[in-house]
Amino acid sequence: MNLRRSSLVEVDLAVTEPAATAGPLEEEPARPHSEQAPHAALDAVAAILRALRDAASADSEAAGELEAWARHVLVLAPPPGAPELLVRDRDWDGLCRHVVAHVRADRASTSQAIGELQDAVWLVVERFSRALIGDSAADSEAAGQLARLRAAADAPAAELKALALESVQRLTELINERSARQLELARELGQRVDRLTVELEDTRREADIDPLTKLCNRGVFQRELPRVLQVHTLAGEPASLVLVDIDGFKQINDAQGHACGDLTLASVAGALARCFPRRADVVTRLGGDEFAVILRDAALDDATRLAERFLAAVRSLAGDGQSCGTAATVSAGVAEALAGEAADAWFARADRALYEAKATGRDRVVVSADRSRAAAA
């Protein structure tokens, strides 16, 4: 959308120095392109640190330290562990040491996870090998019993009967032992698979969560949007999409600082979660100050009503002290799924409605005009 802000961080990084002599203020000449390069470099370093922070979202302490370093680079905030004093120089040595230590620790954690998975695989190999060896020994003994029976075929009836009973008894024991081994093997492997399944599910769930807002991230949205549309197509179940954008978010960051901007994002996300509380609803942060809600089994009128309630909830945040005193508002675009429509077309209609809401005054809900027109085949 043309009215969206850039994701690049825009801050004034200059540290004010005392004037050497008094005199009339002169207009500062425009900074040449060559002098803008250090600012771009600082933005790039901060972007790298925040990418590392997002990758470390499961470790809140590590993510917090990386964010603190990013703020130190951008606005000379104190680095982690430093006193809350005026900082005039960037601690590049400390930053390098921290990043190197973080990458090494992350590599060690990844190696440990791979090692645990390898251990699980080798457990399967070991148990099956042991079972095959045991079964081979049992098969050899069973073959010996059968050979004895064949050799005794010409023996007297009484001797043959006794030998047959003895062989049947031992073969029965071998069969029972094999069944017990197989059951124990299946139980042990089943327990290990269950543990690995839980661990992998926990890891997947953590990877699906946005670390700042605690909402689902863009990956979840991209995965769920076509699924909901497929259910709508197959079962005729209504579905609606709500796209949300915080009004003037760049100005909040510039005027109040990024800490206030983060608090505003978190408080708006909390209002979203409260206003769309159903477990079937997919509430996500798309990135920056953009959010989306996929509403299963919700027609356009219901989705619009819920979106209006959400806007009212956001207006009350400043009075509740949840937005640094900034009177934040949001705009929303709503679109109901159409029969035969592709997921990207559904998203585009909601996005156009959001664009119209931003262009016509903000702090409002606009509904897609394509409510009853079926998508082209």
N, C-alpha and C positions, 0 to 999 in steps of 0.2 A: 504493500500500500504506500502511496506517495506521502501520506501524512505520518507514517511511522518514523520514530527516531532511529538514528544510527546506533548500532550496537557498540561502536568504538567509544572508549571512555574519553570524555572531554572535560578536563579539569585544568585550572590554572596552577602550574607547578612552581611559579616563581616565589622565592623567599624574599620578603621585604627587608632591605638593608637601610640603616639610618642614612639620611642625606648628609653629604660631606659639607655642603654650604647651603645657606638659605638663599632663595631666589625665586622668581616667578616660575611656575610650572609650565613646561613646554610639552606640546603634544608629541607622544612617542611615535617615531616613524614606524611604518609597517615592517615587521620582521621579515627579512629575506628568506627565501625557501631553504637556504643552507642552514639557517638558524633554527628551522622547524624540525630538522632531523632528530636532535636529541629528544624532543617531545615525542616524536613517533616511536623512537627506540624505547622510551620509558613505557609507552602504551603497549608496545609489543611484549616487553618483559612482564608487565602486569597481566596481559592476556595469557601468556604461557603459565604463569603462576596460578591463575584461576582455572586453567584447563587441568593442571595437576590437582587443584583443589576439588574439582568436580569428579575426577577419577578416584580421589580418595574419600568420597562421600561417606563410605561405610565407617571410616575412622574419623569421628567428629573432631577429635583433638588435632590430628594432622591437618584436616581441612581448615580448621580455625587458624592454625599457625600459618598456612600458606596464604590465606586471605589477609592476615595481618601483615605479612611481607609484601603482598600486592599493594596494600594501602600505604605501607612505608615507601615503596617505590614511587607511587603516584602523588601522594600529598604529604610525604615526610611525617606520617604518623609513626609513633614509636614502634620499633620492631618487637617481636615476641620476647617477653622477659625483661624489656627495658622499662625504666621508670617513666611515668607520664610527664615528661619534661619537653621543652621545646627542642626539636631535632632540626639541626641545620645541615647535616651531611647524611647522605645515604650510606648505609653500612653494606657495601658491596661484598666485602670479605665474608661477613656473617651470612649474607644471603646465599653466596656460593656454597659455603659449608653446609647450610641447612638443606639446600636443594640436593646436593650430592648425597647427604645422609638420608634424605627422604627417598631418593631413587634407589639407593642401596637397600634400604629397609623394605621398600615395595618389591624389589626383585627377590629379596629373601623370602617375603611372604608368598610371592607367586611360586617360588621354588618349593616351599613347604607344601602348598596346595597340590602342586604337580606330584610331589613325592607321596602324599597321602593317596592320590588317585592311583599312582603306580603300585603302592602297597596293596591296594584293593584288588588290582588286576592280578598281581602275583599271588594273592591269597586264593583267587579263583583257580589259577594254574596249579598251585600247590595242592589244593584240596582235590581237584579232579585227578591230578597225577597220583595222589595217594589212593584215591578210590579205584583208579584203574589198576594200580599195582595189587590192591587187595582183591579186586575182582579177578585179576589174572591168576593169583594164587588159589582163589576159590574155584575158578574154572579148571585149574590143573588138578586139584584134589577131586573135583566132581568127575573129571575125565578118568582119573585113576579108579574111582569107585565103579564106574561103568565098565572099565576094562576088566576089573575083577569079576564083575557079573558075567561078562562075555566069556571069560576064561573058565568060569565055573558052570557053563551051560551043560556040560556033560557029567557034572557031579551028581551024586545021589540026591534024591528029592529033599531029604531032611536037611542036608548040608546046603543045598541051593536055597532052600527056604530061609534058613538062618542068615545066610549071606545077603540075600535080597532084603530082608527086614533091616539088617544092619546098614546096608547101603541107602535104603529109602530114608532111614532116620537121619543119616549124616547129610544126605542131599537136602532134606528138609531144613536142617540146621544151617547149611550153607545159604540156602535161599533166604531164610529169615535174617541171617547176618548181613547179607547184601542189602536187603530191604531196609534194615536198621541203619546201615552206613549211608545209604542214599537219602533216607529221611533226615538224618543228622546233617549231612552235607547240604541238603536243600534248606533246612532251617537256618544253618549258620550263614550261608550265602544270602538267604532272604533277609536276615537281620542286617547284614552289611549293606545290602542294596537299599534297605529302608533308611539306614542312617545317611548314606550318600544322597538319597533322594531328598531328604529333609535339608541337608546342607546345601545342595544345589538349588533347591527352592528358595531357601533363605537368601542365598547369594543373588538369585535372579530377582527376588523381591527388592532387595537393597539396590540393585542396579536400575530398577524401574522407578525409584523415588528421587525427586528433585531435592537436593540437600537443603536448600534455603527454605522453600515453602512447604516441604513434606507432602506435596501433591505428586501424582504420577507425572512422569516426564514425557517429552515429545515422542519417544519411542513407543510408549504404551498407546498414545493417541493414534499414531500411524498404524499400529497393529490392530486396534479395536475398531477404528472407523469403518473399514471395509467389512468387518465381521458383522457389525450392527446393521449395515446396509444389506448384507446377504440375508439376515434374518427378516428384515423388512420385506425384501423381495419374495422370499419363500413363504412366509407366514402371514404377510399383510399387517404385521405389527407396526404401529406408527413409531417414528423416531425423529428426534429433532436435534439440531446442533446449535450451540450458543458459543460465539466467539467474543472475547472480552479484551479490551485494551484500556490501560490506565491513562487518563487524560493528563497531558502535560508532565509526563514522568521525567523527562529530561530536565525540565525546570526545577522539579523537586530535588533531583540529584545535584544540580548546579547551585541552588539556593541553600539547601539544607545539608548537603553532603551525602556521600554514599551510604553511610550508616543509617541515615533517615530513609534513604531510598530502599534499602534492604528491609527496614522495618515496615515500610509501606507495602512492599511486595508480600511480606509474610502476613500482614493484617488483611490485605485484600484476599489472599489465598484462604485465610481462615474464614472470611465471610463467604467465600465460594463453597467451602466444605459445609458450612452451616446451612446455607440456602439450598444446597443440592445434596441432601443427606442420604439418599437411597443407595444401597449397596450396588444396585444395577447401574447407577450413574457413573460415568467415567470423567472425573474432574482432573484436568491436567494443566501443567504450565508448559506452553509451547516454547518459551524462551523470552528473555528480556522481561517486558511487562505485559506479555500477551498470554492469555489463558483460553482454554476451550473446555466445554462441557458437552459430552455426548449423552443424550437422554433417551434411554430405551423406553418403549411403551409410553411415549409422551407426544401428543399432537401439538400443533403449532400454538393453539390458544394457551395450553398449559405451560408450554415452554416460555412463551412471552410473559405470562403472569409471574413465573418463577424468576425470570430475568429482571423484571421490574422490582420484585421484592429484593433481589440481590443489589440493585443499584441503590435502593433506599438504605439497605444495611451499610453500604460503603459510605454513604453520606454521613452516617452517624459515627464513623470511626474517629474523626478528629475530636469530637466531643467526648469520646471514651478514652482519649489519651493514647490511642494505638497507632497514630501516624505522625509523631513528632509535632503535633499541633497543626500539621498541614491538612487543609480541607481537600482531601483527594476525592476525585470522582472517576467514574469509569463509563465507557461507552460499550454497547453490545449490539451484535448482529445475530439474528435468529433465522434459521431456515429449516423447514421440515423436509424429510427425505421424500423423493419422488420415485414412482415406479420406474424401473429400468435405468435409473441414474447411476453414473459412476461415482466413486468416492471423491475424486478430485473435483468433479462438477458440483457435488453437494457442498464441499468446502468452499469452492469459489463463490457460490451464491451467498453463503453466510458471510464471507469476507467482503463481498460487495455491499451487503447490508451494514456491516460494521464501518466500512469506509463512508457510507452515507451518514451514519450516526456521527462520525467524527467531523464530517464536512458541514453538517447542518446545525452545529452548536454544541456537540458533545453532551455528556451526562444524560444520555437517552438510549432507548432501545428502538432499533429499526428492524422491521420484519421483511424478509425477502419477498419481492413482488411476484416471484415464480411459484406461488403456493399451489396453484391448481394445474399448471402446465406440465405435462409429462415430458420427460427427457426424450430427445430425439433418439431414434433407434440407431 
